[in-house]
Amino acid sequence: MRIVDIPIAKIYVPASKKKTFDESKVEPLAEDILENGLHSPIYVRLGKDRYVLQEGLHRVEAMKLLGETLIDGHIVQARKA
């Protein structure tokens, strides 16, 4: 799977993902990313004019905290029902 640069401003976070957000994890993660880099890309799927977050909410928020505009990500296919 290829890693691409995803514009953070174009990432939509579904309500179900927002429920799992723990703000206390963001600052320590941001510090780790600053020191060691982002080790795990996020997972998104393509939506209408945006990317829909599948995995990686804390990484996205940590990168925002660091003032980044792009994040490494994998683009995955939507699950078939």
Order of alpha helices (4+ residues) and beta strands (2+ residues): beta-beta-alpha-alpha-beta-beta-alpha-beta
